[in-house]
Amino acid sequence: MSVHTARDARSRADLVADTALALLAERGMRGLTHRAVDEAAGLPQGSTSNVARTRQALLELAVRRHADREARILALNEMPDPRGGLDSVVDGLSLAVHRSLTDHRDLLIARYELALEATRRPGLRASYDATGARFRDQLSALVTAMGSTSPERHVLSLVAWADGLMFSCAAGSFNDRVPSLDEVRAGLRELLGAMLGV
């Protein structure tokens, strides 16, 4: 396969996956079909099946693409330096959470659709958990460097706080109110300060 052909295949797969994520946010799991992806992406009928033959394959493609896009939004390659102290970490993580809530709400909703579907499909659960481990591992390294005496428990609390806030504001009882960056920062500072005793 030539470099050009490989790049075209990746581009087609990314288009299919991005369209699948958009459909999940707009129509939910029932609205995600191979035909719907073809139509929404402006692709010839059967194109999505050529990229992801089964529904499971389409969902796994969407999970991987979601993880890649979320990693860029959350700036996993720019995790705050714990040597900068608590305020530096709070600023960096707060910005990532707020960015998800304000600029990428549809991507959050697609994630919740995929997470719920993963509870019913063991194969999808494995893919979903594997992609999420990347972020958890980086948070574990971060809280450990900040002096956590129980990194696993602290990461669980931190992820639960962030996920709970994002779910509540994107799809839950606070869906009509997005907290300001200062509010996110204040909540995160309270949580991390209490956890780490600083």
Buried (B, 14 or more C-beta within 10 A) or exposed (E): EEEEEEEEEEEBBBBBBBBBBBBBBBBBBEEBBBEBBBBBBEBEEEBBBBBBEEBEBBBBBBBBBBBEBBBEBBBBEEBBEBEEEBEEBBBBBBBBBBBBBEEBBBBBBBBBBBBEBBEEBEEBBEBBEEBBEEBBEBBBBBBBEBEBEEBEEBBEBBBEBBBEBBBBBBBEEEEEEBBEBEBBBBBBBEBBEEBBEE
